[in-house]
Amino acid sequence: MDIEIKNCNNIETGKIEITKDKLNLKFGINGTGKSTITKALQLKVDSPENLKELLPFKYRNAENEITPQIIPSEEINSILIFNEEYLNQFLFREDELISNSYEIFIKTPEYQQLTVQIEQLLSDIKRVFSENEELEMIISDFESLSKSFTTTQTGLSKTSALYKGLKEGNKIAHVPEVLKGYSKLIKNKDCVSWLEWQSKGEQFLEISDDCPYCTSATIDKKEAIKSVSTYYNKTVVKNFNVIIDALKNLGEYFSADANATLKTITEKQTGLDDSEMNYIVVVKQQIDDLLTKLRSLKNISPITFSSDEKVEQKLKDLIINIELFDRLKADKTVEIIKSLNQSLNTVLEKVGILQGEVSKQKNLIKKLIEKHQKSINSFLSNAGYKYTVEIINNNTNDYKLLLKHIDSTETINGGNQFLSFGERNAFSLVLFMYEALHKKPELIVLDDPISSFDKNKKYAIMHMLFRGKSADCFLNKTVLMLTHDLDPVIDTVKVLKEFNNLSVASFISTSNGVLEEREIRKSNLLSFAQICKKTLESDIPDIIKLIYLRRHFEIIDDLGDEYEVLSNLFHKREKENCKDQRKEIGNDAMSELDFNNGITKIKQQILHFDYDSMLASIKDVVYLKEIYARASNNYTKLNIFRLIYDANLNQLPNVLRKFINETYHIENELICQLDPNDYNLIPDFIIDDCDKYIIESN
């Protein structure tokens, strides 16, 4: 699959290739546009209308119709990207490491299949609730009623709405004599609104003897008006009315005796006595007990049964004995309980099958938890991290992945405050893998995931991500990994046989807005000795060959006569002034014998080498500038530039001088590397600076 990119940040045009079902490694130096590729792919799949965010700045004020585009040769319907945004958005929650642990670790196709089978066996119970529309309302009304009947160890709570509404008798049914004139308002269903309206006007009675609403005289009614708030609190009235309405709505579910008794209690003119409060407490307890049974039956599911519990006994415990609910023993209640008990008995007839399916599912969950914990903890151990993870649940689907330190038994909440940046990144990659396995996106993108790790951790992470069964890692998945780190390329392409035919690698570079890609094969990853040998055999100017040869001697720590000759040459010393760094300063003149011996050994590599003529070439700035201009790669340009400015390097800006002297003059320490003659590893902005100094010096 080809991905064409146009007008996205620093990439004006370019194309990359992604091989399906393989790890696609794209190695490029910083500034290539790797993050731009990632963002463009994400926007293309998730919100193509926002691709305009990537329009290069130079076009943002233009009147033309240039737009960012990313054009895959095949449609990509789903994508999952690992980058810093993913880490910040989904990981290291306050009470767990990753959100949706249940979805990621437990809800496998096999688990879901068992869930469906168990739910089918429990369907008779579910059917009672689906076919009885009133049942849902009954549960809701009973729950509201239960909350208003707050009880304590000694009886009905004095803070409960029912107690407050009845502590001095039902003042709505029995309006005090002083307020008889307000009876219709107090007994009206909108009494609460009137009380609120009345209380707002009462505060103005001290200002005038006139009614604050109609301005008629109130001098004879002031005391009555003020006494409304004495007898009635709008909140108490509101809550009490809710209770009375709930009792009326649920009346057909109470026994005749209970209805009569509750009516007498709630309509009393005087306060409650102890026996009446005790009666209400018993009603409350029976409501709560029945609610517990109804909720359990309504919510019955595979997770209802714990791993060590007998299914038959669990179902029998859910059977409702109506004789224990004498105050709820009405015909309607009996009918509902009878239908629920019948559904339970139907399920009990198949209890053996149900027990088997439940046992299978619990065993599967146990295996999944053990498998994932072992896998993650093995990675943490191999990578040298002193942490372990544990997957737990509380008899619900709320499974959580928790973190512990090996030196403690306590769970670490979240982890952000304890884990280092590298540790968070490592955890993130592993957890990302599990989420990707769950979501199964068509394309998985890893944006520079392991550059910050040491070699051992890099290997542990790559092994975790790509080595194992296909169902348990990214093996045989379409993965795009963008990186400025050559280590994973070396490992997967050259060193590790287990990655043979599982990955493809390429070098990507962007020059003048053009993104290009070049394949990296095993033969392209060479030691510096191999690169040197290849360069010496190529058709390039001898001065460039000599640069490689001198560096080769440094790399292999062969600082013999030939190295000393080359060192003097590049320091632009005449033959008679040559020094020998192996001798003490002040007595460090190079002997004629050693010099000639060095020349002889250099000629074994470069047949026509002549010290005097080569020295003249190195001193000839015009000649060096011609070599610079004709150089086919940035690495050569940088080394020739160093020769041109050798005496004036200290006058260059610090950053440019560092690049020349340290970063790119000295080769990296990798066992293998890409040949800088074939792959442009030097950023264009460095060469642009060099070009500027070359032009200014003309």
N, C-alpha and C positions, 0 to 999 in steps of 0.2 A: 504494500500500500504506500503510495506516494502522498506526501503532505506538502502542498505548495503554499508559501507564505508571501504576502505582499503588503507593503506599507504598514508594518507593525513595529513601532518604536525604531530601533536602529536597523531593522531588516527591511530593506525596500523590496527585495525580491530574493527568492531562494527556494530550495526544495530539499526535503529529507525523505529518506525511505524507511519504512517500518515493516519488518518481517513479522507476519502473524505467528503467534504461538511460540515466540522466542523472546529472550532478553535482548533488547536493542540498546546497546551502550553508545552514547554520543559524547565523546570527549572533546572539550574545547576550553580554551583559556578564558579567563574572566573578560567580560565585555563582548563575548561572541553573540549573546542574545538567547542564552538557554532559558532564562526565566521568562523572556518574551514568548518563546515557543510554548512553554507551559501555559502561560496565561491565555495565549491565543487559542490553544486547543480547548481549554476549559470554557472560555466564552463561546466558542463555536458550538459546543455541545449544549451547554447549560443556558446561555443567554446571548445568542448571536446579535441581538439588537445593541448589546453593549460593546461590541468589537471596536466601536468608534473611540473607546477610551485609549486604544493603542495607536491612534494616529500620530505619526512623527510630529514633533513640535514645529518643524520648519513648514509643515503644511497646514497648521491650525488656523493661520490667518489668511490662507490663500483662498481665492474665489473659485478655484477649480473643484472638480468633483472627485478628488482622490479619496479613497476609503480603504481602511484596513481589510484585508481578506485572508482567509485561510481555507484552502480548497483541498480536501482529502479526495483521493481517487476512489475511495469507497466510503459510504456513509458510516459515521461513528455515532451510535445512539446513546452510549453511556460511557462515562469516564470517571475515574477516581484518582485524585492527585495528592501526593504527599509533598508538602512543603511547610513552611513556617505557619502559614494560615491554618492548615489542617491541625497542626499541633496546638495552636492557641484556641481553636474553636471546639474541638471534640475531646480533648484529652485532659487528664489530671483534674477531674471534678473534685469538689470539696470532700465527698464521701466515697469516691471510687476513682479508678484510673481511667476508665473510658465509659461513655454513655452507651446504653443499649447492650449491656453485657449479655443479657438473655438472648437477644436477636443474634448476636455474633457467635457466642460460644455454645449455646444449647439448642437453638431452634434449627436443627438440621432437617433435611427432607425425611430421614428415618424417624426422627422425633415427631415431626408433624404428622406423619402417616399413623403412628401409634396414637397420637392425640385424637385424630379423626375417628379411629376405631373405638377408643374409649368413650368419646362423646356420643357415638352412635349407640353404645350400650346404655348410656345414661339418658338417652333422648326421651324416654317415657316420662321422666321427672321433669325435664325441660318443657315437655309438651303441656303439662298441667299449667305452667305459668304462661305459656304463649296463648293457650286457648281460653284462659280466664283473665280478661282484661282488667277486671276489678281488683285482682290480687295485687297488682303493682300499686294501685291507689291505696289499698288496705294497708300494705306494708308502710307506705309513706305516711299515712294518717296515724298509724300506731306509733311510728318513730317520732312524729311531732308531739303526740300525746305523752309518750314516754319521757321526752325531754322536759315537759312542763311539770311532770310528777317527780321532781327531784327529791331523792330520799337520802337520809343519813343513817348511821348505825342506830340512832334512837327513834327513827320514824320519818315522817314527812318534813322535808327541809323548810325552814321558815323563810328562806330566800326564794322558794319556788313560786311560780306565777299562780298556781292553784291556791297555795296557802295565803298569799297576799290578797287574792281576790275574795277569800272566804273567812279571813281571820276575825272579821266583825260582822259576818253575814253577807249575803248577796245583796249589795246595795243597788244593783241594777234592777233585780226583781222587786226589792223592797226599798223604794225611794224614801229617804228621810222626810218627815213631815214638813220641815222648813223648805224643802225643795219640791214639794208636790207639784208646784206650777211648772216645773221643768220635766215632769215625768215622760212626756212624749219624746222630748229631746234625748233624755238619758237612756230610754229604752230603744231608741232608734238604732238601726244597724250602723249608722254613720256617727254614733255618739262620740267617738274619739276625735273626729274632725271638729265637732262642735265644741268639745272641751278645750281643744287647742285654740280655737277662735275666741272662746269665752275668756280664757286666761290672758290672752293678749290685750283684751279690752279692760280687764279688771285693774290693771296697773294704773289706769288713768282716772279711777274713781276718786282718788285723793285730790285731784286737780279741780274737779267740778262735781256738782250734784247731778249733772246731766249725764245721760247715757252716752258713752263715747262713740256709739254707733248711730243712734237716731236723735240724740240731744234731748230726749224727753226726760222729765224729772225722775230721779231714782232714789230720792232721799229716804223713801219708805222701803226700798228694796235692797239697799246697800248691803245689809248683813246677809241677806239670802244669796246675793250675787257672790259675795266673798266666801260663803260657806261651800260653794260648789267645789273649790279646790281643796277644801278641808276633807270632804268625803270622797272625792274622786281624783285619782292620779291617771292621766291619760295612758301612760305606759302599762300600768297595772290593768286598767280596763281593757286595753287592746289585747294583752296577752291572755287575760281571763276569757274574753270573748272567743279567742281562738280555741281555747280549751273546751268551752261550752259547745262551739260548733263541731269540734272533732268528736266529742261525746255523742252529739246528735247524729253525725254522719256514720259513726261506728255503732250506733245503737243496736242495729240488727245483728251485730256480732257479739253483743253481750247477752248473757242470760236475762230472762224476764226479771228475776229477783235483783240481779246486778243493776239493770236499767232503773228499776224502781228505787233502789237504795241510792244510786248515784244521783238520781233526780232529786230525791229528798235532801241529800247532803249539799248539792250545789245550789239548791234554791232556799236554803235555810235563812231565816232572818237574823239569827244569832250566829256566833262563831262556832268553830268545830270543837267537839270534845275528843278525848283520847281514842275512844272506840271508833269514831268516824275516821279519824286520821289513820288508825291501824287498818281499817277497811280499805282505804285508798292505797295504803302501802301494799297490801296483798294484791289489789288490782294491778298496781304498777309492776309488781314482781311477775305476775302471770303474763302481762303484756310483754315484758322483757324476755321471759323464757320462750314465749311463742315466737317472738321476733327472731330470736337466736336460731330457732329451728327453721323458720321460713327463709331467713337469709342464707343459712347453710344449704338448704335445698335449692334455692334460687341460683346460688353461685356454685353449685356442685360441678366439678370438672376434674380432669386428671390430677391437678395439683392438690385436690382435696385430700388425697390419700398419701400419707407419709410413707417413706421407704420401709419402715419396720412395723407398719400397721396392717392388720387383717381387714380386708375390704368388707367382708361379711359383717364383722362386728361394727365397723364404721357405719354401714347402711342401717343396721338394726338400731343403732343409737340415734339415728335421725327419725325413726318412726315416732309419731306424736300420739301420746295417750291423752285423749280428750278428758278423761276422768280427773286428770291433774289440773285442768283448767276450768273449774266449775263456774267461775264468773264470766267465762267466755263461751259457755256451752249453749250457744244458740244454734238454730237449724242451719244457718248459713256457714257458721264456723265449722260445724260438724261435717257439712257437705264438702268444704274445702279440704279439711283434714283427711276425710275419707278418701278423696281422690288422690291426695299426695301419698297416703299410706299404700293405696293400691298400686301407684306407680313404683313405689319402693319395693313392694313385694314382687312386681313384675321384673324389676332389675335383679332382685335377690334370686330369682329362678335361674338367672344366667351368671350368678356370682363367680362360678368357677372360671368361666371365660374371662370375665372382668378382672378377676384377681391375676390371671395370667398376663393380660395385656398391661395392667398397671405395673406388675413386677418387671415386665420387659422394659417399660418406659423408665422406671426408676433405675434399673441396671444400666440402661443406655446413658441416662444423665450422669450416673456415677462414672462410667467409662469416659464420657466426654470431658467431665471435669478433671479426672485423673490425667487424661491425655493432654489436655491443654495446659494444665499446671506443670506437668512433667516437661513438656516442650519448652514453655517459656522459662521455667526455672533452670533447665539445662542450658539454654542460651545465656541466661544471666551468669551462671557459673562459668561457662566457657569464656565469656567475655570479661570475667573478673569483677563482676558487680556483686556487692554484698547485700543483695535483696532477693526476696522470694515473693511470689504472688499466690493468692488463694481465691478460689471462686466459691462464694457462699450464697445461700438463699434462706429466706425465712418462711418456708412453706407457701411461697407465692412465686409468681414469675419474675419477681424483682431480683434476679441473680446479679451479683456485683463482683467485679474483679478488684480485690483489695491488695494492698502492698504492705510487706513487712520487711524489717531489717533482720539479717540472720542473727544479730546479737540481741534481739528482743522478740517477745511474743505479742507485743502490742501492734495493732493495725495503725498504719500511717495514713491519715486522712489526706486524700489528694496526692500529694507528693511534690508539688511545685516548690514548697519551702525547704525540702530536704534534698531533692535530687539536683545534681549538677547539670549544667547545660548538656554535656555529653551524655549523661545518664538519661535525661529526658528525651534526647534525640533517639537513643537506642531503644528505649521503651516505645517511643512513638512509632518507630518503624515496624516493630513486631506487632503492635496493636493495630497499626494500619493494615498489615498483611491479613490479620484475621477479619477485619472489617471488609477488605476487598474480597476475600474468599466468600464472605456472606453475601455481599451485594452483587458479585460476579459482573463487574463492568467489562465492556468490550476492550477498553484500553486502560492500562494502569500506568501512571506517570510518576516517576521518582525524580524530584528536582534536587539534584546535588545532595543525596541523602547521607553519604558516609565520609565526606572529605575531611571532617574534623576529627576522625578517629585514628588511633594508632593501628598498625598493621594487624595485630591480633584481633582487635575488636572489629576491624573491617572484615576480616575473614569470618569471624563468628556471625556477623550480621548477614553477609552474603550466603553463608551456609544455611542459616535459618530461613532466609527468604527464598532460596532457589534449590536447595538440596533436600529431598524427601519425597514422599508420595505426592503425586500431582494434586490430590484433593487437599493436601495439608500445607502447600506453599505455592509459590509463583511458577513452579515448573510447568512448562507447556502453556503458560498464559502470555498474552501479548503485553509486554512491558517495555516502556520507554524510560531509560535511565539517562538523565543528563548530568554530566559531572565535569569538574575541572581537575579531577584527581585521576592520574593514570594507573594507580594501583589496581582497581577493579578490572581495568582493561587488560593489564598484564596477567592478572590471575585467571580471568575467564578465557582469554584468547591463547595464552602461551603456557602458563604454569600448571593449572589445575585440569587434569584430564577429565574429571567428572563434568566439566562444562562443555566438552566437545559436542558440537552440533546443537547445543542448547542456546547459544548466544551469537550475536553478530555485533561487530564494533566498527565505529567510524570516527574520523576526526572532522569536526565542523569548525568553520572559521567564517568570519564576516569582514569583508574588506570593501570600503566605499559603498556600504549598504547592501552588498551582494553576499548572501549566505551560500557557502559551498560545503560539500561533504565529500570525504575521501575515505574509502574503506581501510580498515586496519586489520591486516592479517598477521598470522604468527610470524611470518618472515619479515614483517615491518618492525617488529619489536626486537631491537638489537642491543648488545652491550656496546659501550663506547669504543671498545677495541674493534668491534666489527664495523661500527660506523666509520672509524678512522681508516680501516683497511679499505672499505668501500670507497671512501673519498679519495684516497691515494691512488686508487685504480681508475678514477674517473677523469674526464677531460675537462679540467678546470685549471685556472692559473696556479702556478707553483706556490705563490705566496699564500693562497688559501690552504693548500695542502700542508704547508709548513705550520700554519696555525693549528691545524688538527693534530699534526705529528707532535708538536710541543705539548699540547694538552694531553695527548695519549701517554707521553712519558710521565707526566704529572699523575695521571690517574693510576698508572701501574707502579708508581713510586720508583721509577727507573731514572734517577737523576745523574746519569753518567756523562761522559764527555759530549755525546751528541745533544743532550738536553742543555748543557752549559753553552754550547755553540749557538743553539737556537735562542736561548735566553739573551745572549749578547746581541744577536741579530735584531731581535724585536725591541731591544733597548737602544738600537741604532748606534752601536759602538764599532769603531774601526778595528781591524784585525789586531793591530798592535796594542789596542786599549782594552782588549777583552779581559774580563774578570772571571774568577772561578769562585762561585758561592760556597764551595765546599771548604775553602781555605779561610784563615783568619783575616779579618778586615785590616788593611794596611799591608798585607803580604799576600794579596789575593789575585795577582796577575796570573792569567791562564798560560800554561806552558805551551810552546809550539808543538810539542809531542802530543799533548792532550787535545789541542785544537785540531791538528791534522787527523788524529784518531776519530774525533767527533765528526769531521767532514766526511771521512771514509764511511762511517756508519749511516750518516744521513743519505749519502749517495746510494746506499743499498735500497733505500725507499724512493728517493727522487734522483734518478740517474744523472741528470744534467745540472745538479745543484752546484752553484758557484757563489761563495760567500760575498765577494766584492760586488758582483753584478746585482745580487739580490738585495744587498744593503743599499745600493744606489736606488733600486726600485722602491724600497720602503721609505727612503728619504724623499722620494719624488712625489710631492703632494698631488700634482696634476695626474700622475699615473694612478695613484691610490683612488682619486676621485672617479677616474674612469672605471676602475675595478668596482667601486661602490655602485656606480650607475648601472653597470652591466650585471650586477649580482642577481641571481635568480631567486634568492630567499632572504628573509629578514635576518636570519642568524648570521649569514655571511656579511651582510651590510653592517650589522652591529660590530662585528670584529674588525672590519676594515675601518669603520668610523673610529674605533679605539686607537688604531694605528695613526690615523690622521691627527687626532687630538691628544695624542699620548702626553705631550708636554703641557697641555692646557686643560687636562681633565678637571683639575681643581676649580677652573673657572666656570664649569658647567653647573646648572642647577642641581641641588642635592639629589632629587629624585631620579633624574636622568643619569647622574653619575653612579648612583647605587645600582640601577638596572645594568649599566655597562660593566661595572667593576665586580659586582657580586651576584646579582640575580641571574643574568644570562651569559656572563662571561664564563662563569664556573658551572659546569654541567651538574645536573641533579645526581643524587646518590642511589637512584633506582638501579636494580640489577639490569633492567632493560629499559630502553627508551626509544622514542621515535626519532628517526633521522631528521635533523633540522633542515637538511637539504631537500627533503621531500614534503615535510609538514611545517607550515608557517607557525611556529610556536611563540614568536615574538609579537606582542601587540602592535597594531598599526600606529597607535598614538606615539609609541617610542620611536619608531622609524620616521614618523612625521616630524618629530622634534629634531632627529638627526638630519633629515633632509633640510630643515630650516637652517641649521648651522652650516651645512655644506654650502647652501646657496649664499648665505651671508658672508662666507669666507672667500667667495670668488672675486 
